[in-house]
């Protein structure tokens, strides 16, 4: 629900020098800076706390964000009042055709129970010809399924739908099916404690879990089996 996402991001730290350094080192920024020219207009579709929007503005882009949580956007507007924020469902956005040079969307399109097609078609509509979408979704793997089963109690009590998982090939195929040209796809470096030990992740005190998660990320991110996210870079013809 919109309220759940607002609660999820309530404790987020605003963009600071440490986060800027972290973002600059990511595979995501490497892809953005390679495929979308500086000065281009970029939309973060499902922007959450808005950190990436603020970072891209500092990196020389004309960036803005949208999200469907009104409560969350109230927070982002207070934190970054000089940036444009729009409350909208990414499956039906208020922008005119061919508005953006680029779209980013981190871990959003997998949350539609009907699949990502509606969001992808809307991304294609609002992109300019030759515009680029850089997308990430959770990776489908035995480790991710086991962690989800444990952490969300899928086997012991009824749950509302939360998200789909995708292999890199599956993400490529669903994006291509909506009329995009595939530029690149794969898995992102980055391991999480929940995929290594969901029981410990689910019960450890928050401070200890953060330390353990940082250790796991540093030690295991190079191993494909523990990678959390799949990405796809796609261009509108």
Secondary structure, 3 states (H helix, E strand, C coil): CHHHHHHHCCCCCCCCHHHHHHHHCCHHHHHHHHHCCCCCEEEEECCCCCHHHHHHHHCCCEEEEEECCHHHHHHHHHHCCCCCEEECECCECCCCCCCEEEEEEECCHHHCCCCCHHHHHHHHHHEEEEEEEEEEEEECCHHHHHHHHHHCCCCCCCCCCCCCCECHHHHHHHHHHCCEEEEEEEECCCECHHHHCHHHHHHCCHHHHHHHHHHHHHHHCCCHHHECEEEEEEEEC
